Amino acid sequence: MLAGLYQDQIRKADKKAKAVKVSEGRSQRLDKPKLSQYHLEAHHKATLYLYTLYFTLVDNPFVGFYNPISESQIPPKAARDAIREIDRINSRLRDRNVANGLDLGLGQIQWQRFVEKWETILFMLNTPQPGELDTKPLMLALSDMCKEYDYPNAWASLPPREPAETHGVNKIKTE
């Protein structure tokens, strides 16, 4: 019986290994679920809120989205409202994902990751540096994150833009 369980684990591991392809030096899951129409609509709706967060950082690079330690670091009401709305969108996405038997995190909008990347990029753009300033690797990291999480390609620009109809992914209908 133990041998059967062990063999089953080996088969599952082999199946997972076959589901991973190596592309351009990176591992990529072949069996990654595609975003549904409701994910695309949620991302479209969230664009305005990401835009608000981006410009909050532009206006105040020292804003404390997580733990402001001074009054000047407290995010403005518009930013707090944007975070609240993104959290509501994520909550609805989680509910729909559960109802459709999908991974809870599929399509979730991780606004914190965007803020981290934007902070670094904006710091580089606003810091006088000798020689040529190269933000290309930072922008590439933002683009890679959008690809990894199936976010709209338009979110990899500064400021984030409205996603195109195609969203850069293949749509499936799951409702």
Backbone as ProteinMPNN parsed JSONL, in Angstrom:
{"seq_chain_A": "MLAGLYQDQIRKADKKAKAVKVSEGRSQRLDKPKLSQYHLEAHHKATLYLYTLYFTLVDNPFVGFYNPISESQIPPKAARDAIREIDRINSRLRDRNVANGLDLGLGQIQWQRFVEKWETILFMLNTPQPGELDTKPLMLALSDMCKEYDYPNAWASLPPREPAETHGVNKIKTE", "coords_chain_A": {"N_chain_A": [[0.819, -1.193, 0.0], [1.912, 1.285, 0.827], [3.846, 1.474, -1.113], [2.274, 1.889, -3.357], [1.177, 4.426, -2.793], [3.508, 5.9, -2.796], [4.325, 5.571, -5.457], [2.212, 6.895, -6.678], [2.678, 9.515, -5.823], [5.075, 10.006, -7.127], [4.201, 9.875, -9.8], [2.508, 12.118, -9.827], [4.377, 14.141, -9.343], [5.967, 13.868, -11.626], [4.077, 14.583, -13.538], [3.63, 17.263, -12.855], [6.179, 18.251, -13.365], [6.298, 17.932, -16.117], [4.474, 19.808, -16.827], [5.762, 22.134, -16.715], [7.555, 24.36, -18.619], [10.626, 25.345, -20.074], [11.436, 28.497, -20.94], [13.134, 30.921, -22.559], [15.018, 30.883, -20.517], [13.48, 30.97, -18.224], [11.177, 29.453, -15.973], [7.901, 28.396, -16.734], [4.511, 27.894, -16.077], [2.542, 25.579, -17.811], [-0.026, 24.782, -17.41], [-1.413, 26.849, -16.305], [-4.241, 28.537, -15.141], [-6.496, 30.381, -17.212], [-7.566, 33.812, -17.292], [-10.913, 34.772, -16.601], [-13.865, 36.343, -18.01], [-14.96, 37.911, -15.964], [-12.706, 38.493, -14.451], [-11.278, 40.125, -16.192], [-13.014, 42.291, -16.438], [-12.966, 43.195, -13.796], [-10.296, 43.989, -13.58], [-10.292, 46.052, -15.419], [-11.997, 47.863, -14.122], [-10.442, 48.373, -11.859], [-8.328, 49.874, -12.768], [-8.563, 52.704, -12.631], [-8.283, 53.078, -9.879], [-5.69, 52.145, -9.386], [-4.349, 54.04, -10.86], [-4.907, 56.296, -9.316], [-3.459, 55.618, -6.986], [-0.874, 55.59, -8.037], [-0.485, 58.325, -8.764], [-0.695, 59.43, -6.275], [1.717, 58.673, -5.151], [3.412, 60.065, -6.882], [2.801, 62.684, -6.206], [3.498, 62.699, -3.489], [6.213, 61.227, -2.584], [6.868, 60.061, -0.199], [4.683, 59.038, 1.02], [2.92, 57.015, 3.315], [1.698, 54.129, 2.726], [1.358, 51.824, 4.163], [2.201, 51.911, 7.017], [2.006, 54.796, 8.152], [4.163, 57.138, 9.708], [4.147, 59.736, 10.35], [2.118, 62.699, 10.174], [2.315, 63.833, 7.649], [2.766, 61.654, 6.083], [0.442, 60.254, 5.873], [-1.83, 58.72, 3.739], [-3.777, 60.466, 1.257], [-7.377, 60.962, 1.266], [-8.478, 60.098, -1.179], [-6.63, 58.139, -2.011], [-6.83, 56.284, 0.07], [-9.482, 55.54, -0.287], [-9.241, 54.401, -2.83], [-7.653, 52.142, -2.282], [-9.426, 50.765, -0.619], [-11.468, 50.234, -2.478], [-10.115, 48.587, -4.332], [-9.595, 46.448, -2.638], [-12.239, 45.602, -2.235], [-12.899, 44.803, -4.825], [-11.076, 42.683, -5.074], [-12.125, 40.982, -3.116], [-14.597, 40.287, -4.254], [-13.596, 38.993, -6.508], [-12.314, 36.789, -5.302], [-14.57, 35.451, -4.249], [-15.942, 34.781, -6.634], [-13.983, 33.205, -7.84], [-13.898, 31.016, -6.072], [-16.513, 30.057, -6.398], [-16.322, 29.19, -9.004], [-14.479, 27.194, -8.862], [-11.789, 27.863, -9.031], [-8.356, 28.881, -8.404], [-7.943, 30.717, -5.423], [-6.425, 33.098, -5.502], [-6.322, 33.84, -8.161], [-6.154, 36.314, -10.547], [-6.221, 38.308, -8.649], [-5.675, 41.627, -7.514], [-2.756, 42.879, -6.75], [-2.029, 45.452, -5.306], [-0.065, 46.423, -3.636], [2.345, 45.414, -4.597], [2.604, 46.838, -6.963], [2.895, 49.433, -5.919], [5.358, 49.171, -4.59], [7.11, 48.752, -6.771], [6.661, 51.098, -8.268], [7.53, 53.044, -6.418], [10.302, 52.617, -6.386], [10.984, 53.101, -9.087], [10.114, 55.782, -9.409], [11.738, 57.01, -7.518], [14.25, 56.638, -8.691], [13.879, 58.143, -11.028], [13.603, 60.679, -9.988], [15.952, 61.278, -8.718], [18.918, 62.986, -8.904], [21.47, 61.869, -10.957], [24.815, 61.069, -11.791], [25.868, 60.73, -15.148], [24.183, 58.528, -17.471], [20.858, 57.767, -16.742], [19.297, 54.74, -16.168], [16.337, 53.33, -16.315], [15.288, 51.181, -17.482], [15.634, 48.372, -16.682], [14.045, 48.387, -14.381], [11.525, 49.049, -15.356], [11.166, 46.854, -16.965], [10.973, 44.877, -15.011], [8.532, 45.607, -13.889], [6.87, 45.13, -16.071], [7.298, 42.353, -16.354], [6.121, 41.48, -13.969], [3.455, 42.118, -14.478], [2.95, 40.335, -16.569], [3.389, 37.887, -15.256], [1.282, 37.773, -13.4], [-0.891, 37.934, -15.027], [-1.882, 40.499, -15.474], [-3.23, 43.444, -17.053], [-1.365, 44.49, -19.896], [-1.133, 47.202, -20.199], [-0.911, 48.186, -17.659], [1.722, 48.149, -17.099], [2.843, 50.487, -17.766], [3.773, 53.935, -17.129], [1.839, 56.571, -16.227], [-0.295, 53.835, -15.006], [-2.371, 52.517, -17.568], [-5.648, 52.311, -19.143], [-6.802, 49.009, -19.71], [-6.592, 47.244, -22.834], [-9.11, 45.855, -25.016], [-8.454, 43.141, -25.442], [-6.818, 42.555, -23.324], [-4.431, 41.31, -23.266], [-4.421, 38.617, -22.809], [-5.781, 35.302, -23.324], [-9.222, 35.017, -23.433], [-11.641, 33.281, -21.48], [-14.875, 31.963, -20.874], [-16.298, 31.737, -17.825], [-18.69, 31.304, -15.625]], "CA_chain_A": [[0.0, 0.0, 0.0], [2.821, 2.422, 0.847], [4.497, 1.555, -2.417], [1.293, 2.49, -4.261], [1.12, 5.856, -2.49], [4.772, 6.47, -3.232], [4.275, 5.614, -6.92], [1.259, 7.94, -7.032], [3.359, 10.791, -5.617], [6.055, 10.138, -8.21], [3.451, 10.211, -11.007], [2.062, 13.51, -9.717], [5.56, 14.996, -9.495], [6.321, 13.827, -13.046], [3.072, 15.349, -14.265], [3.918, 18.678, -12.611], [7.427, 18.589, -14.049], [5.991, 18.051, -17.539], [3.654, 21.003, -17.015], [6.642, 23.299, -16.663], [8.466, 24.423, -19.756], [11.668, 26.348, -19.914], [11.311, 29.447, -22.028], [14.016, 32.074, -22.369], [15.706, 30.785, -19.233], [12.551, 31.07, -17.103], [10.158, 28.414, -15.895], [6.56, 28.93, -16.91], [3.516, 26.838, -15.979], [1.706, 25.414, -18.992], [-1.397, 24.526, -16.998], [-1.884, 28.016, -15.564], [-5.591, 28.879, -15.583], [-6.675, 31.661, -17.902], [-8.513, 34.719, -16.662], [-12.27, 34.78, -17.139], [-14.394, 37.668, -18.319], [-15.134, 38.709, -14.745], [-11.383, 38.998, -14.065], [-10.95, 41.226, -17.1], [-13.848, 43.433, -16.048], [-12.454, 43.689, -12.509], [-9.043, 44.701, -13.855], [-10.665, 47.309, -16.072], [-12.526, 48.746, -13.08], [-9.372, 48.699, -10.903], [-7.326, 50.758, -13.369], [-8.715, 54.049, -12.067], [-7.771, 53.072, -8.505], [-4.228, 52.063, -9.488], [-3.956, 55.365, -11.349], [-4.959, 57.163, -8.134], [-2.326, 55.281, -6.116], [0.349, 56.036, -8.707], [-0.331, 59.776, -8.649], [-0.458, 59.737, -4.865], [3.175, 58.564, -4.999], [4.039, 61.163, -7.624], [2.601, 63.904, -5.407], [4.196, 62.574, -2.208], [6.98, 59.975, -2.624], [7.067, 59.522, 1.15], [3.4, 58.627, 1.581], [3.002, 55.721, 3.998], [0.51, 53.322, 2.453], [1.25, 50.723, 5.117], [2.277, 52.392, 8.393], [2.527, 56.167, 8.188], [4.68, 57.481, 11.034], [3.901, 61.157, 10.597], [0.905, 63.181, 9.516], [2.604, 64.085, 6.231], [2.818, 60.38, 5.369], [-0.892, 59.657, 5.788], [-2.345, 58.833, 2.37], [-4.993, 61.272, 1.136], [-8.63, 60.203, 1.247], [-8.639, 59.451, -2.492], [-5.792, 56.931, -2.025], [-7.438, 55.319, 1.006], [-10.68, 55.042, -0.971], [-8.788, 53.533, -3.923], [-7.245, 50.867, -1.677], [-10.658, 50.114, -0.169], [-12.163, 49.725, -3.664], [-9.349, 47.442, -4.849], [-9.861, 45.341, -1.714], [-13.598, 45.109, -2.543], [-12.797, 44.07, -6.094], [-10.402, 41.42, -4.767], [-13.061, 40.144, -2.37], [-15.534, 39.735, -5.237], [-12.848, 38.029, -7.328], [-12.158, 35.567, -4.497], [-15.869, 34.767, -4.212], [-16.202, 34.202, -7.955], [-13.018, 32.125, -8.053], [-14.363, 29.862, -5.291], [-17.723, 29.555, -7.048], [-15.939, 28.549, -10.271], [-13.466, 26.169, -8.617], [-10.47, 28.359, -9.423], [-7.457, 29.289, -7.328], [-8.415, 31.941, -4.752], [-5.638, 34.269, -5.866], [-6.321, 34.105, -9.596], [-6.623, 37.625, -10.954], [-6.204, 39.272, -7.546], [-4.901, 42.829, -7.809], [-1.805, 43.084, -5.653], [-1.66, 46.86, -5.423], [1.168, 46.658, -2.878], [3.484, 45.127, -5.483], [2.73, 47.989, -7.859], [3.429, 50.554, -5.135], [6.793, 48.919, -4.376], [7.831, 48.978, -8.035], [6.568, 52.527, -8.599], [8.394, 53.805, -5.503], [11.686, 52.485, -6.853], [11.115, 53.787, -10.375], [9.992, 57.229, -9.191], [12.946, 57.438, -6.811], [15.321, 56.716, -9.691], [13.596, 59.245, -11.949], [13.679, 61.962, -9.277], [17.253, 61.416, -8.068], [19.967, 63.382, -9.855], [22.526, 60.861, -11.037], [25.809, 61.336, -12.833], [25.78, 59.8, -16.265], [22.876, 58.162, -18.014], [19.969, 57.043, -15.838], [18.655, 53.65, -16.888], [15.219, 52.723, -15.59], [14.788, 50.08, -18.302], [15.458, 47.132, -15.915], [12.926, 48.542, -13.449], [10.301, 48.972, -16.158], [11.062, 45.459, -17.377], [10.477, 44.143, -13.838], [7.106, 45.929, -13.802], [6.244, 44.397, -17.168], [7.344, 40.929, -15.998], [5.119, 41.244, -12.935], [2.151, 42.128, -15.138], [2.834, 39.068, -17.297], [3.31, 36.789, -14.289], [-0.032, 37.744, -12.758], [-1.897, 38.157, -16.068], [-2.441, 41.843, -15.406], [-3.189, 44.093, -18.371], [-0.059, 45.025, -20.307], [-1.182, 48.656, -20.041], [-0.542, 48.51, -16.283], [3.188, 48.2, -17.014], [3.288, 51.822, -18.171], [3.657, 54.978, -16.108], [0.998, 55.909, -15.228], [-1.025, 52.691, -15.562], [-3.419, 52.916, -18.512], [-6.791, 51.413, -19.296], [-6.462, 47.822, -20.501], [-7.239, 47.077, -24.136], [-10.15, 44.828, -25.004], [-7.898, 41.794, -25.375], [-6.206, 42.396, -22.001], [-3.154, 40.619, -23.4], [-4.565, 37.202, -22.466], [-6.906, 34.634, -23.958], [-10.382, 35.046, -22.549], [-12.547, 32.147, -21.435], [-16.111, 32.322, -20.176], [-16.575, 30.872, -16.68], [-19.572, 32.048, -14.727]], "C_chain_A": [[0.867, 1.263, 0.0], [3.508, 2.597, -0.494], [3.57, 2.21, -3.438], [1.179, 3.993, -4.056], [2.365, 6.563, -2.998], [4.787, 6.615, -4.754], [3.338, 6.722, -7.4], [1.893, 9.324, -6.884], [4.377, 11.048, -6.726], [5.347, 10.538, -9.504], [2.995, 11.67, -10.99], [3.227, 14.474, -9.914], [6.0, 15.038, -10.953], [5.357, 14.674, -13.879], [3.307, 16.852, -14.091], [5.173, 19.107, -13.361], [7.183, 18.759, -15.546], [5.179, 19.305, -17.833], [4.478, 22.276, -16.966], [7.539, 23.274, -17.894], [9.507, 25.489, -19.461], [11.632, 27.221, -21.159], [12.165, 30.662, -21.713], [14.661, 32.065, -20.99], [14.805, 30.886, -18.024], [11.586, 29.9, -17.134], [8.79, 29.061, -16.015], [5.579, 27.763, -16.875], [2.692, 26.786, -17.264], [0.236, 25.299, -18.612], [-1.985, 25.675, -16.185], [-3.278, 28.383, -16.062], [-5.641, 30.262, -16.227], [-7.681, 32.509, -17.132], [-9.852, 34.649, -17.383], [-12.713, 36.214, -17.393], [-14.538, 38.523, -17.063], [-13.806, 39.221, -14.205], [-11.03, 40.231, -14.901], [-11.742, 42.48, -16.747], [-13.366, 44.041, -14.733], [-11.165, 44.48, -12.717], [-9.331, 46.043, -14.523], [-11.141, 48.321, -15.032], [-11.417, 49.227, -12.139], [-8.361, 49.694, -11.46], [-7.383, 52.165, -12.785], [-8.107, 54.126, -10.663], [-6.248, 52.948, -8.482], [-3.663, 53.41, -9.944], [-3.906, 56.349, -10.176], [-3.776, 56.897, -7.216], [-1.012, 55.763, -6.728], [0.549, 57.541, -8.508], [-0.228, 60.245, -7.2], [1.038, 59.68, -4.587], [3.908, 59.686, -5.727], [3.963, 62.447, -6.798], [3.372, 63.885, -4.094], [4.949, 61.242, -2.175], [7.158, 59.327, -1.251], [5.759, 59.103, 1.809], [3.544, 57.227, 2.182], [1.74, 54.916, 3.789], [0.287, 52.266, 3.527], [1.184, 51.222, 6.553], [2.84, 53.803, 8.426], [2.973, 56.535, 9.603], [4.547, 58.963, 11.338], [2.663, 61.576, 9.807], [1.122, 63.408, 8.022], [2.657, 62.796, 5.407], [1.45, 59.715, 5.231], [-1.413, 59.829, 4.363], [-3.599, 59.71, 2.331], [-6.229, 60.371, 1.036], [-8.82, 59.462, -0.076], [-7.835, 58.151, -2.565], [-6.373, 55.868, -1.094], [-8.695, 54.713, 0.388], [-10.303, 54.086, -2.103], [-8.382, 52.164, -3.389], [-8.476, 50.082, -1.24], [-11.409, 49.508, -1.364], [-11.428, 48.531, -4.277], [-9.57, 46.235, -3.946], [-11.254, 44.757, -1.938], [-13.594, 44.295, -3.837], [-12.157, 42.711, -5.844], [-11.32, 40.463, -4.019], [-14.077, 39.5, -3.319], [-14.839, 38.712, -6.141], [-12.667, 36.711, -6.581], [-13.456, 34.767, -4.477], [-16.173, 34.088, -5.539], [-15.245, 33.05, -8.25], [-13.457, 30.866, -7.318], [-15.566, 29.23, -5.98], [-17.403, 28.804, -8.341], [-14.846, 27.503, -10.111], [-12.071, 26.573, -9.048], [-9.645, 28.702, -8.191], [-7.929, 30.617, -6.752], [-7.713, 33.193, -5.259], [-5.666, 34.637, -7.335], [-6.925, 35.477, -9.893], [-6.619, 38.686, -9.868], [-5.27, 40.433, -7.878], [-4.028, 43.141, -6.603], [-1.24, 44.5, -5.748], [-0.354, 47.166, -4.7], [2.404, 46.423, -3.744], [3.7, 46.267, -6.472], [3.365, 49.157, -7.131], [4.93, 50.381, -4.931], [7.596, 49.22, -5.639], [7.817, 50.462, -8.402], [7.468, 53.362, -7.707], [9.836, 53.79, -5.988], [11.902, 53.264, -8.148], [11.073, 55.303, -10.185], [11.195, 57.783, -8.444], [14.09, 57.623, -7.804], [15.112, 57.912, -10.625], [13.781, 60.613, -11.297], [14.999, 62.192, -8.563], [18.283, 61.831, -9.106], [21.118, 62.377, -9.806], [23.55, 61.297, -12.079], [25.666, 60.302, -13.951], [24.338, 59.529, -16.668], [22.081, 57.339, -17.006], [19.244, 55.973, -16.636], [17.579, 53.016, -16.015], [14.657, 51.523, -16.348], [14.648, 48.773, -17.514], [14.279, 47.205, -14.938], [11.59, 48.449, -14.183], [10.078, 47.545, -16.656], [10.527, 44.605, -16.229], [8.979, 44.39, -13.649], [6.332, 45.164, -14.871], [6.2, 42.897, -16.877], [6.301, 40.592, -14.943], [3.721, 41.207, -13.559], [1.922, 40.833, -15.919], [2.621, 37.908, -16.335], [1.912, 36.656, -13.693], [-1.18, 37.98, -13.737], [-2.623, 39.485, -15.9], [-2.411, 42.442, -16.809], [-1.792, 44.645, -18.667], [0.005, 46.535, -20.094], [-0.837, 49.092, -18.62], [0.97, 48.589, -16.108], [3.726, 49.55, -17.472], [3.13, 52.79, -17.003], [2.984, 56.189, -16.719], [0.289, 54.709, -15.845], [-2.182, 53.19, -16.43], [-4.557, 51.904, -18.503], [-6.367, 50.202, -20.123], [-7.221, 47.807, -21.827], [-8.276, 45.967, -24.02], [-9.575, 43.429, -24.803], [-7.215, 41.506, -24.057], [-4.878, 41.67, -22.075], [-3.213, 39.15, -23.039], [-5.719, 36.625, -23.266], [-8.059, 34.588, -22.975], [-11.113, 33.711, -22.611], [-13.764, 32.593, -20.644], [-16.331, 31.295, -19.072], [-17.452, 31.661, -15.734], [-20.515, 31.175, -14.034]], "O_chain_A": [[0.589, 2.206, -0.742], [3.726, 3.717, -0.956], [4.015, 2.989, -4.281], [1.093, 4.751, -5.023], [2.3, 7.662, -3.55], [5.206, 7.645, -5.282], [3.616, 7.402, -8.388], [1.675, 10.202, -7.718], [4.519, 12.175, -7.201], [5.814, 11.42, -10.225], [3.08, 12.37, -11.998], [3.082, 15.503, -10.575], [6.363, 16.096, -11.468], [5.765, 15.384, -14.799], [3.2, 17.62, -15.046], [5.223, 20.2, -13.925], [7.786, 19.626, -16.179], [5.193, 19.808, -18.956], [3.95, 23.372, -17.154], [8.201, 22.273, -18.168], [9.271, 26.416, -18.686], [11.78, 26.738, -22.281], [11.94, 31.348, -20.716], [14.831, 33.115, -20.369], [15.297, 30.89, -16.896], [11.222, 29.414, -18.206], [8.548, 30.137, -15.467], [5.782, 26.758, -17.556], [2.206, 27.809, -17.745], [-0.645, 25.669, -19.389], [-2.957, 25.483, -15.454], [-3.486, 28.526, -17.267], [-4.922, 31.18, -15.832], [-8.534, 31.988, -16.415], [-9.918, 34.49, -18.602], [-12.023, 37.168, -17.036], [-14.267, 39.723, -17.094], [-13.769, 40.273, -13.566], [-10.55, 41.239, -14.382], [-11.208, 43.589, -16.756], [-13.359, 45.262, -14.577], [-10.969, 45.525, -12.096], [-8.686, 47.047, -14.222], [-10.742, 49.486, -15.055], [-11.452, 50.366, -11.675], [-7.61, 50.297, -10.694], [-6.344, 52.75, -12.477], [-7.487, 55.128, -10.307], [-5.587, 53.575, -7.654], [-2.622, 53.853, -9.459], [-2.969, 57.14, -10.062], [-3.153, 57.835, -6.718], [-0.144, 56.28, -6.026], [1.634, 57.977, -8.125], [0.271, 61.338, -6.933], [1.574, 60.53, -3.875], [4.915, 60.196, -5.234], [4.935, 63.197, -6.703], [3.847, 64.923, -3.634], [4.377, 60.228, -1.776], [7.557, 58.166, -1.16], [5.721, 58.842, 3.011], [4.213, 56.364, 1.614], [0.807, 55.005, 4.587], [-0.849, 51.86, 3.773], [0.194, 50.974, 7.24], [4.026, 53.99, 8.7], [2.261, 56.28, 10.573], [4.805, 59.396, 12.461], [2.23, 60.88, 8.889], [0.21, 63.198, 7.222], [2.601, 62.84, 4.178], [1.325, 58.707, 4.535], [-1.437, 60.942, 3.836], [-4.394, 59.696, 3.271], [-6.124, 59.176, 0.756], [-9.275, 58.318, -0.085], [-8.312, 57.163, -3.124], [-6.401, 54.686, -1.437], [-8.942, 53.514, 0.523], [-10.973, 53.074, -2.31], [-8.729, 51.14, -3.977], [-8.56, 48.875, -1.465], [-11.925, 48.394, -1.27], [-12.066, 47.565, -4.695], [-9.717, 45.116, -4.437], [-11.434, 43.543, -1.842], [-14.211, 43.233, -3.92], [-12.641, 41.696, -6.347], [-11.291, 39.258, -4.267], [-14.378, 38.312, -3.201], [-15.425, 37.688, -6.494], [-12.847, 35.638, -7.159], [-13.445, 33.551, -4.666], [-16.616, 32.94, -5.562], [-15.64, 32.042, -8.836], [-13.397, 29.769, -7.874], [-15.631, 28.01, -6.129], [-18.131, 27.889, -8.726], [-14.337, 26.98, -11.102], [-11.255, 25.718, -9.393], [-10.169, 28.799, -7.081], [-8.274, 31.535, -7.495], [-8.346, 34.236, -5.425], [-5.089, 35.653, -7.723], [-8.067, 35.756, -9.529], [-6.971, 39.837, -10.124], [-4.201, 40.235, -8.456], [-4.51, 43.608, -5.571], [-0.119, 44.709, -6.212], [0.383, 48.066, -5.103], [3.393, 47.149, -3.634], [4.837, 46.622, -6.783], [4.271, 49.803, -7.658], [5.691, 51.337, -5.081], [8.64, 49.869, -5.577], [8.842, 51.016, -8.8], [8.109, 54.297, -8.186], [10.509, 54.821, -6.0], [12.882, 53.995, -8.287], [11.904, 56.023, -10.739], [11.627, 58.905, -8.708], [14.806, 58.624, -7.77], [16.067, 58.608, -10.968], [14.083, 61.593, -11.979], [15.156, 63.197, -7.869], [18.503, 61.114, -10.082], [21.66, 62.082, -8.741], [23.189, 61.833, -13.127], [25.374, 59.133, -13.695], [23.411, 60.222, -16.249], [22.571, 56.339, -16.482], [18.642, 56.268, -17.669], [17.88, 52.261, -15.09], [13.674, 50.917, -15.921], [13.624, 48.105, -17.658], [13.601, 46.206, -14.698], [10.641, 47.842, -13.686], [8.941, 47.086, -16.756], [9.716, 43.706, -16.452], [8.241, 43.473, -13.286], [5.264, 44.616, -14.601], [5.185, 42.244, -17.122], [5.665, 39.539, -15.01], [2.902, 40.359, -13.205], [0.812, 40.299, -15.924], [1.773, 37.047, -16.569], [1.419, 35.544, -13.505], [-2.316, 38.203, -13.318], [-3.824, 39.585, -16.151], [-1.644, 41.99, -17.659], [-1.131, 45.195, -17.787], [1.078, 47.082, -19.838], [-0.502, 50.257, -18.4], [1.448, 49.051, -15.072], [4.94, 49.736, -17.556], [2.446, 52.5, -16.022], [3.524, 56.779, -17.654], [0.267, 54.568, -17.067], [-2.874, 54.146, -16.082], [-4.451, 50.812, -17.944], [-5.658, 50.345, -21.119], [-8.346, 48.298, -21.921], [-8.305, 45.231, -23.034], [-10.149, 42.621, -24.073], [-7.043, 40.342, -23.693], [-4.252, 41.434, -21.042], [-2.176, 38.491, -22.964], [-6.535, 37.362, -23.819], [-7.896, 34.173, -21.827], [-11.194, 33.087, -23.669], [-13.675, 33.512, -19.829], [-16.529, 30.113, -19.354], [-16.98, 32.606, -15.101], [-21.327, 31.651, -13.241]]}, "name": "protein", "num_of_chains": 1, "seq": "MLAGLYQDQIRKADKKAKAVKVSEGRSQRLDKPKLSQYHLEAHHKATLYLYTLYFTLVDNPFVGFYNPISESQIPPKAARDAIREIDRINSRLRDRNVANGLDLGLGQIQWQRFVEKWETILFMLNTPQPGELDTKPLMLALSDMCKEYDYPNAWASLPPREPAETHGVNKIKTE"}
